[in-house]
Amino acid sequence: MTDLAFLVHGFTLAFAWLLLFNVTATAVVALLAARLTKRAAAASPDVWLALRLAPAGLSLAFVAFIFVPSYWQYEPREFVEGFDVSLTMLAAAALAVIATAIARGLSAWRSAGRRTEKWMRAARPMTLINTSMPAFAIDTNAPLMALVGVLRPRLLITRPVLEALTDEELNACVAHELGHWRALDNLKRLAMRAAPDLLFATSAARALEKRWVAASEQVADRSAGSSDEVRCALASALVKVARITPPVSSIAEPISALVDGGDITERVQRLLDDAPSAAASRTMRWLPIAIPAAVLALAYSPLLRIVHSVSEILVNSLP
């Protein structure tokens, strides 16, 4: 019975910590987003994705790698504190956040599945050069070129788009969508929808998602090719498709469409630029993670004791 009470008390504290850490991280990210979305428009999509997922990721990492080892190592099993109403309510609120996030993710997954199933009813297989990815021509009047699916990606192209593009433009667009596939952008879209956090309900989340979409489109544009011919063909295709395509809600579902994010004029100008901006080096991209990780590793043991002490204060001070 003592062991069961120890585990139940630990789970309750873990979920309470998850909510408190989530609230704090959400406030910090919201403040950062307000500044960065105005000043760092050309940042890498990795930056925007990391900020969007930071409250959920940091909260889960804190509980799994800091609180749980701290509780297991320092909490006495012989005497387990009783449960108070405030602590239980915090844990229940954290469970509600997680359940809501799962529901959002499942809703996005199912919505994308229903749309794909509807498109596939009028689909016929087509062969594309330079890729073995399944591709389908869709016999419908709605203009669309999109990469659908997370586990089984497929490329869908509707009749108006096929009729509007030349062979060179079509090949450039296919290369662009393959860039989304290599970057796992549909999975990232789903992760943002299913992130268990409080940030999703804020304008900061929408601003970060919008910036990520625009930046990921630019990266996919660059991945299509660096030659003048390819960049000009893709720029021409973007203009043609944008003229016949209505605006799309870009993050609601794990679907990457050709013109669903970023300012088309800006994308075309970047493609036609003689010297496209280079992507950040791998070393620079990992520095923001490597430095805090190194500091955390050096201070890990004292941190566990501090977290346990704070947990004791939390339990004893809550009404």
C-alpha positions in Angstrom: 0.0 0.0 0.0 2.9 2.3 0.8 4.5 1.7 -2.6 1.2 2.4 -4.3 0.7 5.7 -2.4 4.3 6.6 -3.2 3.6 6.1 -7.0 0.2 7.9 -7.0 1.7 10.8 -5.1 4.5 10.9 -7.6 2.2 10.9 -10.5 0.1 13.7 -9.0 3.2 15.8 -8.4 4.5 15.1 -11.9 1.4 16.4 -13.6 1.2 19.4 -11.3 4.8 20.2 -12.2 4.0 19.7 -15.9 1.2 22.3 -15.7 3.3 24.8 -13.8 6.3 24.5 -16.1 4.0 24.7 -19.1 2.4 27.9 -17.9 5.9 29.4 -17.3 7.3 28.3 -20.6 4.2 29.5 -22.4 4.6 33.0 -20.9 8.3 33.2 -21.8 7.7 31.9 -25.4 4.8 34.4 -25.9 7.0 37.3 -24.9 9.8 36.0 -27.2 7.4 35.5 -30.1 6.1 39.0 -29.8 9.7 40.3 -30.3 11.1 37.8 -32.8 8.2 37.7 -35.2 8.7 41.4 -35.8 12.5 41.4 -36.0 13.6 37.9 -37.3 11.5 37.3 -40.3 14.3 35.5 -42.1 15.0 33.0 -39.4 15.3 29.2 -40.1 12.1 27.1 -39.8 13.9 25.2 -37.1 13.9 28.3 -34.9 10.1 28.9 -35.3 9.4 25.2 -34.8 11.5 25.0 -31.6 9.8 28.0 -30.2 6.3 26.7 -31.0 7.1 23.3 -29.4 9.1 24.7 -26.5 6.4 24.8 -23.8 5.3 21.2 -24.5 8.8 19.8 -25.1 10.5 21.5 -22.1 7.6 20.6 -19.8 7.7 16.9 -20.8 11.5 16.9 -20.6 11.6 18.5 -17.2 9.2 16.0 -15.7 10.8 12.9 -17.4 14.4 13.7 -16.9 14.5 16.0 -13.8 11.4 15.6 -11.6 11.0 11.8 -11.9 14.7 11.0 -11.0 14.5 13.6 -8.2 11.4 12.2 -6.7 12.6 8.6 -7.0 16.0 9.4 -5.4 15.0 11.7 -2.6 11.3 11.1 -1.7 11.1 8.9 1.4 8.9 5.8 0.8 8.2 5.3 4.5 6.1 8.4 4.8 4.1 9.8 1.9 2.4 13.2 2.3 -1.4 13.3 1.9 -3.2 14.7 -1.1 -4.6 18.2 -1.0 -7.2 19.7 -3.2 -5.0 22.3 -5.0 -2.4 19.7 -6.0 -5.0 17.3 -7.3 -6.7 20.1 -9.3 -3.3 21.1 -10.9 -2.8 17.5 -11.9 -6.3 17.3 -13.3 -5.8 20.5 -15.3 -2.5 19.0 -16.7 -4.4 15.9 -17.8 -7.0 18.1 -19.5 -4.3 19.9 -21.4 -2.9 16.5 -22.6 -6.3 15.1 -23.5 -7.1 18.3 -25.5 -3.8 18.1 -27.4 -4.5 14.5 -28.3 -7.9 15.4 -29.5 -6.5 18.2 -31.7 -4.0 15.9 -33.2 -6.5 13.2 -33.9 -8.9 15.7 -35.4 -6.2 17.1 -37.8 -5.1 13.6 -38.7 -8.7 12.5 -39.5 -9.6 15.7 -41.3 -6.5 15.3 -43.6 -7.5 11.6 -44.1 -11.0 12.5 -45.1 -9.8 15.1 -47.6 -7.2 12.7 -49.1 -9.8 10.0 -49.4 -12.2 12.4 -51.2 -9.4 13.4 -53.6 -8.4 9.8 -54.3 -11.8 8.9 -55.5 -11.1 10.8 -58.7 -7.4 9.9 -58.9 -5.3 8.1 -61.4 -1.6 7.1 -60.9 0.9 9.2 -62.8 4.6 8.8 -63.4 7.0 11.5 -62.4 10.7 11.7 -63.2 13.4 11.8 -60.5 11.2 10.3 -57.8 9.6 7.0 -56.8 7.0 8.6 -54.6 3.5 7.7 -55.4 1.9 10.5 -57.5 -1.7 10.9 -58.6 -3.5 13.2 -61.0 -6.9 14.3 -59.6 -9.7 14.9 -62.0 -11.3 17.9 -60.3 -11.7 21.6 -61.1 -10.2 22.6 -57.7 -6.6 23.7 -58.3 -4.2 21.9 -55.9 -0.7 20.5 -55.7 0.1 19.0 -52.3 2.1 16.4 -50.4 -0.4 14.4 -48.2 0.3 11.8 -45.6 2.8 11.4 -42.7 3.5 7.7 -42.8 2.7 7.1 -46.5 3.3 10.3 -48.3 1.7 10.8 -51.7 1.8 13.7 -54.2 -1.5 14.9 -55.5 -1.9 17.2 -58.5 -5.3 18.3 -59.8 -6.2 18.9 -63.5 -6.1 22.7 -63.5 -2.5 22.7 -62.2 -1.4 20.1 -64.6 -2.9 22.1 -67.5 -1.4 25.3 -66.3 2.3 24.1 -65.9 4.9 23.3 -68.4 7.0 20.2 -68.0 9.9 22.2 -66.6 7.6 24.0 -64.1 6.0 20.7 -63.0 9.4 19.1 -62.4 10.4 22.1 -60.3 7.2 21.9 -58.3 7.7 18.2 -57.7 11.2 18.9 -56.4 9.8 21.5 -54.1 7.3 19.0 -52.6 10.0 16.5 -52.2 11.8 19.1 -50.1 8.8 19.1 -47.8 9.0 15.3 -47.6 12.7 15.2 -46.8 12.2 17.8 -44.1 9.3 15.8 -42.6 7.1 19.0 -42.7 3.8 17.1 -42.5 5.0 15.4 -39.3 6.0 18.8 -37.9 2.6 20.2 -38.8 0.9 17.4 -36.9 3.3 17.9 -33.9 2.3 21.6 -33.7 -1.3 20.7 -33.7 -0.9 18.0 -31.1 1.5 19.8 -28.8 0.3 19.5 -25.2 0.6 23.1 -24.1 -1.4 26.2 -23.3 0.3 28.2 -26.1 -2.0 26.8 -28.8 -4.8 29.2 -27.7 -2.7 32.3 -28.0 -1.9 34.7 -30.9 1.8 33.9 -30.3 1.2 30.3 -31.4 -0.5 31.4 -34.6 2.3 33.9 -35.3 5.0 31.3 -34.8 3.2 28.8 -37.0 2.8 31.4 -39.7 6.5 32.2 -39.6 7.4 28.5 -39.7 5.2 27.9 -42.7 6.8 30.8 -44.6 10.3 29.7 -43.7 9.7 26.1 -44.5 8.3 27.1 -47.9 11.5 29.1 -48.6 13.6 26.1 -47.7 11.6 23.8 -49.9 11.9 26.4 -52.7 15.7 26.3 -52.3 15.7 22.5 -52.2 14.1 22.3 -55.7 17.5 23.2 -57.2 20.0 26.0 -57.5 20.3 26.3 -61.3 18.8 29.4 -62.9 16.5 27.3 -65.0 15.0 25.5 -62.1 14.6 28.6 -60.0 12.9 30.5 -62.8 10.7 27.5 -63.6 9.6 27.3 -60.0 9.0 31.0 -59.7 6.9 30.9 -62.9 4.9 28.0 -61.5 4.3 29.7 -58.2 2.8 32.7 -60.0 0.6 30.6 -62.2 -0.7 28.4 -59.3 -1.2 31.3 -56.9 -3.5 33.0 -59.5 -5.9 30.1 -59.6 -5.6 28.9 -56.0 -7.8 30.3 -53.2 -6.1 31.0 -49.8 -5.5 27.9 -47.7 -5.4 27.5 -43.9 -1.8 26.3 -43.7 -1.4 24.5 -40.4 -4.8 23.0 -39.6 -3.9 19.7 -41.2 -0.7 17.7 -42.0 -0.8 18.6 -45.7 1.9 20.6 -47.5 0.4 22.5 -50.5 2.5 24.4 -53.1 1.2 27.9 -52.3 -0.2 27.5 -48.7 2.4 29.6 -46.9 4.5 32.7 -47.2 4.1 35.8 -49.4 4.2 34.6 -53.0 5.9 37.8 -54.2 8.7 37.4 -51.6 9.2 33.7 -52.6 9.4 34.6 -56.3 11.9 37.4 -55.6 14.1 35.1 -53.5 14.0 32.5 -56.3 15.0 35.1 -58.9 17.7 36.5 -56.7 21.2 35.7 -58.3 22.6 34.8 -54.8 20.0 32.9 -52.7 20.7 33.0 -49.0 22.5 30.0 -47.7 21.1 27.8 -45.0 22.6 27.9 -41.5 25.4 25.5 -40.8 24.7 22.4 -38.7 27.0 23.6 -36.0 25.2 26.9 -35.6 21.8 25.2 -35.6 22.8 22.9 -32.8 24.6 25.5 -30.6 21.4 26.8 -28.9 20.7 23.2 -27.8 24.3 22.1 -27.1 25.2 24.9 -24.7 22.2 24.5 -22.3 22.6 20.7 -22.4 26.2 21.0 -21.4 25.4 23.3 -18.5 22.5 21.0 -17.4 24.8 18.0 -17.4 27.3 19.7 -15.2 24.7 20.8 -12.7 22.4 17.8 -12.9 23.0 16.2 -9.5 22.5 19.4 -7.5 19.5 20.3 -9.6 17.7 17.0 -8.6 18.0 17.9 -5.0 16.9 21.5 -5.6 13.8 20.3 -7.5 12.9 17.9 -4.7 13.2 20.7 -2.1 11.0 22.9 -4.2 8.5 20.0 -4.6 8.4 19.8 -0.8 7.7 23.5 -0.5 5.0 23.2 -3.1 3.2 20.4 -1.3 3.5 22.1 2.1 2.4 25.5 0.9 -0.6 24.7 -1.2 -4.0 25.0 0.6 
